[in-house]
Amino acid sequence: MNVLSSICYGGDYNPEQWPEEIWYEDAKLMQKAGVNLVSLGIFSWSKIEPSDGVFDFEWLDKVIDILYDHGVYINLGTATATTPAWFVKKYPDSLPIDESGVILSFGSRQHYCPNHPQLITHIKRLVRAIAERYKNHPALKMWHVNNEYACHVSKCFCENCAVAFRKWLKERYKTIDELNERWGTNFWGQRYNHWDEINPPRKAPTFINPSQELDYYRFMNDSILKLFLTEKEILRDVTPDIPVSTNFMGSFKPLNYFQWAQHVDIVTWDSYPDPREGLPIQHAMMNDLMRSLRKGQPFILMEQVTSHVNWRDINVPKPPGVMRLWSYATIARGADGIMFFQWRQSRAGAEKFHGAMVPHFLNENNRIYREVTQLGQELKKLDCLVGSRIKAEVAIIFDWENWWAVELSSKPHNKLRYCR
């Protein structure tokens, strides 16, 4: 499924961080750089719904119209990546809890339990409001659901999850005797006689039952996937012809992307190889893996960085020409789109030192923006590549559930690794 007839080029755009006059400047700079698609509204829940049930779309309407007038289409976020402060205040038990019982607080992102009932209720209302608002806008070309699912909270161990886990186990094993047999609970006297005796694999004196641990991987993967499917169902109902996706993260351990890929219309993913490592062999392999998830269908590189990230011990910028080289290498391995995080470098917040297509100090001689513009103009000449497929001559077997099982805490030796 092709999002555009040309190679998608652009990045995450966060206009709510900037005054309105900057929106017009951004649109002109995008036009000059050859940008044709931006991801918009990913972290905008608190801006779109400033209080419970009260929606404000005026600012987003204006941004989308400005971009469309400058030839830029929209990969519209569903804004569910971060719950607002008012939601957390109203439902404090929506905050996730780690295996040691520590509550993960508001003030970062992705601070939600995937099995909280009110989270699901509010997500449904928000996503339907956004979809109904923009279903007929000609700028809308793709849906960006949530963002990097499970990146920071891949497992929650709260009581909501305990209840949902027991239900999941009942559906999987049918009887408590079957669960005891499959988990081998007679070892260390772990036998269960009632479903409500079972809890998530929280912090314990020593090794947790490995079968319980493995099932919790499966359960959390399914719980988070259910969140995605909840949104997708609404989007498909309101906008049946608009492709739906969410950004994967290569060989990200907590989520089984082969399972997830069955439910997206196009695979999109985020890649941040370290420039210090030279030729990014793993990046090449991950492009191949992403292409394989939907049996060779072209994918979109949804995020990379123009220069440097802000979260490594040492954040080395890409040398001149490397961003362009790695972008073309990605197209050669099956990409129909080259996107970045983000369009304009933030002036505040946790990622203000993360590189962008438009850096803090922009002038006509800035190397980063020159390279961005060069690549954008070059990609316009490659429309013939959109939708093309690659015939692989070598196969590597990769399986997420095997990865989970191999690296459980009780294993043959502590240096056993499935994927590094």
N, C-alpha and C positions, 0 to 999 in steps of 0.2 A: 504494500500500500504506500503510494507516494503522497507525501504531505503537500509538496509543491512540485511544479513541473521543472524546477531548477534545483540545484543543490541548496539546501537550507543553510543560511549563514547568519549568525547573530549571537545572542547570549541572554542570560537572565537580566531583566530590567526591573529596577526597584524605584519607580518614580516617587513613591510616597516618602522617600528619603530626601527629596529635593523640592525647592519652590517651583511654582508653575512656569516661570520664565525659562528654567533649565529644560523643561520638557520640549519646548520648541527648538532649543539649541541641540538637544540630543537627537531629535528627529532629523535635523539637517545633517548632523555628523554621521548618523546612521546611513542616510541616503548617499553621502559622499563615500562611505566605506563599503557600500554594496550590501548592507544588511537588509535581509528580506523577511526575517522571522525573529521575534523575541519572546522569551518566556516571561509572563507577566502575572503578578498577583500571588506569587507562591506563598509568601508569608504575610498576607494582607488580611487575615481574618479579623484582627482587632480594628483595622481601618474600615473594612466593609461592614462589620457588625459591631459598632462601638459599645453597644449595650445589648442585653438579651432581647432578641427579636426585633431590634431596630437596625435597619440597613441604610447605608449611605453609598450609593453608586455614582454620585455626580462626578467625583474626581476621576474614577475609573472610566466612565463614559468619555470624559474629555481626553484622557490619555490615549485611549484606543482610537478615537477619531483623529487625533493629531498624527499618530503613527500611520494610520491607514492613508491619510492624505499625503504622506511622504513615501508610500509604497512599501510599508512594513506590515507584515501579517503577524497574527498573534497565536502563540502557544499558551493558552490561558490556564493559569493555575486555579485549582479549586480552593486554595487558601487554607487548607486543613493541616499544614505542616506544623503549626504552632497554635495551641489553644490560647484564647485571650485571658488577660488577668481577671476579668469579671467572671469567666467560666470557672477558673481555678478557685476563686473566692467563694463562689456559689457551691462548687462541688470539690472540696478539698481532697476527697478520697479518689479523685480522678488522677492524682499525681502517682507516678509509678514508684514501686518499692523494690529495692535490690535484694539480692539473696541473703544479705545480712540484716534486713529489716529497716534499712535506711531509706527515708523518703527523699526522692529527688525533687527539688523545689523548682518553682517558677523563677525565671530570670535568664534562661538559656533558650533552648528550643527542644521540641519533641518531648515535652514533659507530660505525657499522657499514658494511661494504662489502656492498652488496646481492647480490653474487655469491659470497660466501664459503660454501663447502659446509657447514661446521659450523653456521653461522648458520641455514641452512634446516633442518638436522636438528634443532637444538634448538628452533626455533620450532614445528616440527611436534609435538614431544613436549609442549611447554608448552601450546599451544593445545588439543590433544586432552585434556590433563588438566583444563584449565579447563572445557571444554565438557562433558565427562563428569560433572564435579562438579556443575554447575548446570543441566543440561539439563531437569530436571523442577521447578526452583524456580519457583513462580508469580510471583515478582517479575521474572523475566527477560523483557524485552520487545524487546530489540534488542541486536545485537553491534556494538561499536565496535572496528574492526580497526586496530591500530597507532595512529598519530596524526600528522596533517599530514605525510604522506609527502613526502620530498625537501625539506622546509622549510629545512634547514640543509646537507644534503649531497645535492645533486641530481646530481652526477657524481663518480664515483670513478675513479682512474687507476692502480689497483694491478695486480699481475700476475694476480690472479683475474679482474679485469675484462678484462684483455688477452686471456686465454684465451677467456672467454665472448664477447667482441666478435668474435674470429675465427670462432667457431662461428656466431654470428648472421649475419656477413657471408657465410659459405659457404651458409647457408640462403637468404639473400636473393638472391645473385648467381650461385650455382651454380659458376661458373668464375672463375679469377683474371683471365682475359682480359676477361670481362664487367665485373668490378669496375674494371679499369684503364680500360676504355672509358667507363664511367659516371662515374668520378671524374675523368677527364681527366688521368691521372697522367703523361702525356708532357710536360706543362708542368712546368718546373723539375726535370726528371729524377726524378720521384717514382715511376716505374713499379715495380711489385712482381712478382716471379717466383714467390714462394712465400707461402702464407698466413701462415706464422710470421714473416714480415718486417713484418707490419702490427701497429702498436701503437695504443693510444688517442691522441687528439690532445693529447699532453702539451705543456708549454711548449717553444716552439721559437724560433729566432732572429727570425722575423718571421711573416707570415701563414701559418696552417695551411691545407691544402687545404679549401676550403669544403664540398665534398661529403662529405669525411671528418667534418668538424664536424657537419654536418646529420645524417649517419647516427649519430653518437654521441649526439645528442639523442634520436633514435628508439630507439637501443639502450638507453640508460639509462632512458627512459620504460618500455620493455618489461621491463627487468630489475626495476624497482621494482614494476611491475604484477604481475609473476610472484610477488613476495613476497606481495602482497595475495591473489592467487588461490590460493596455497598454503594460506593460512589459511582462505579462504572454503570451499575444498573440504572441509576438516575440519569446519568449522562446519555446512555444509550436510548433511554425512553424519550428524553427531550430533544436530543440531537443525534438521531440514528446514523447520520452520514459523516459525522466528525470523528476522526480516529482518536482513540484514547490510549494513553500510555502513562508510565511513571518511570523515573530515572533509576536504573540499576547501577551497581558499583563493581562491575567486573567479578572477580572471584571473592565476593563478599560472603563470608561463611554462614551467617545466621539464616539466610533466606535461600530456598531452593528455586533458583531462577528458571530451571527447566519447567518446573510446575507453574511458576508465575507467568512465563512467556506464553502459555496457552491462553492467557486472559488479556493480553495487551494486543493492540492492533499493529504496533510497531515497537521494536526494542529500542530504547534509548539508554545511554549509560554515561557515567562520569569517570574521567581518567586523569590522574595526576602523577605521572612518573617523575622521579627525581632526576633533575638534570645532572647531578653529580655522578650518576651511574652510567653515563654515556648512552650508547644505543639501547633503547628501552625494549629489550627482548620480551619482558613480561607484558608490556603494553601491546606488543604485536600479538601475543598469545591471547590476551583478553579480547582484542578485537575479533579474533577468530572465534572465541567462545561466544561472544555476543551475537555474531553472525549465525552461529550454530543453533542458538536457542529456538529460532523459528525456521529451522531447516534451510538456511541460506538466504533468507529474506534480508534485504539491505536494512541497516540500522542507522541511527543518528547518534553521533557523539554529542551528548547534551551539555556536558561541561568539560572544559579543560581550562588551563590558565595561559594567558599571553606571556607572562614573565615569571613571577614567583608566587608561591603560596605564603601563608602566614603561620602554619601550624607545625612545621618541622623544627627540629633542633637548630638546623641551619637552613635558611630559606634562600637558596641560590637562584638567581634569575636565569631564564633560558638565554643562552648566547644568541647574537643576531642570526636570524635565519632558521633557528631550530624549531620555533613554533610553526613556521611554514612547512618545514620538512616533515615534522611529525603529523601535521594535518594532512598532507598529501599521502603519507604512509597509511593513515587511517582510511582515506578514500580508496586507496589501493586494496584494502582488505574488506571493503564492502560498505562503506558509509555513504549515505545519501545526505548527510548534513554535518557541518562543523560549527559547533556552538561553544560558548565560553561562559564561565562565571568570572566576572559579570560584565555588564556593559560599562557602567561608570563606577570607578573605585569609590567605595564608601568613605565618608568623612567622619563617621562615628561607628561604634559597635565593635563586636568581636573580630570582624574581618576587615577593618579599615586599612590594614597593611597587606591585604591580599590583592594581587595584581588584577588588572581589568583591561578591557579594550580601550577605554578612555582613562588614563591615569590621573593622579592628583594634579599634576602640573602639565596641562595640555597646551602645546603650541605647535605650530606647523612643522617644527623640526624634531618633534618628539619621536624617538625611534619606535616605540610600541605602537602608536597610532598609525605611523607610516607603514609598518608591517601588516597591521590589521587591514588597512585600506588596500594595500597591494594584494593581499590574499583574497579579499572580497571581490576585487575587480577581476582577478584571474579566474576565480570560481565561476563567474558568469559565462566563461567560455567552455565550460564542461557540462553543459546541460545534457549532452548525449550520454553521459554516464549514469544518469538518474535511473534507478530501477535495474541496473545491470547486476548480474550474479557472478560469483566466483566458483569455479570448479576445484574443490580441494583434492589433493592427491595423497594426503597423509591424514590419518585420524588419531586423536588422543582421547581416550575414555576418561570422562570426568563425571563424578556423581556426588551430589551434595550430601546425601544421607550416609554414604561411605565415609566422607570427610568427617561428619559429626561423630560417627562411631569410632573411627580410628583414633581421634584425638580426645576421647573421653579421659577423665582423670585417672582411671585404672586401666593401664595398658602395658604392653611388654617392656617398653623403656621410655623414659621421659623425653627423649629427643626424637621420638617417632612423629613425623609430620606428613600430612597428605599433600598440602599445597603451600609452598612458600616461594 
